[in-house]
Amino acid sequence: VRVPDELKPATEDFAKFYWDVRRGNYMLAKPAKPAEAKKGTFGWLVEQYYNSPEFAKLNKEYTQVERRRQLNELTAKIGDLPAVITPKTIRDRVKTRRIEGKGGSRARKFLAALRDVYRFALDSDLVRTDPTVGIRAPKLKTPGFHSWTLAECLAYEKRHPLGTMARTAYAIGLYTLARRSDAVLIGPRQVQGNV
């Protein structure tokens, strides 16, 4: 149970809350239904996107959660502004997220979420322009992936003997050079004879 922000540690109210939760006497309040955004605002546009088939097609566990997080954060700040926000506002938000994220990943996810909203809005005739056009996502600064040394491969093989799931996955990756999306499809159906 999340502790409400207004409760400060080492206070009587905090102690009462803590013991109510421990004893099972605390009932979670149902979240208040957010007020509907005024038509034509950015908040309204995001609501339309959430109710769209395009949003419904996204992975519910990961992509939808990430999109909601990005868009709700922005809606809380500028939800009452007109639906088409300025490219300058978007650039400023991308820059802020790049600095906060220290690598550009957060900024890229934010921009991808906004682009999807405006693509949906254009296709649905809710807006006439896409303010994300021409805004470049920051390049990711990563050192890349470490290639295993022979010693690391031998250590893995020693830890995971033949016949284990881990060893099979390792062998498929190492010996077939299949990309991940193809490697997960390899199974008994692909065995022909002894190959």
Summary of the structure (lengths in Angstrom):
residues: 195
radius of gyration: 24.5
end to end distance: 53.5
largest distance: 73.1
contacts: 423
relative contact order: 0.08
helix: 53%
strand: 1%
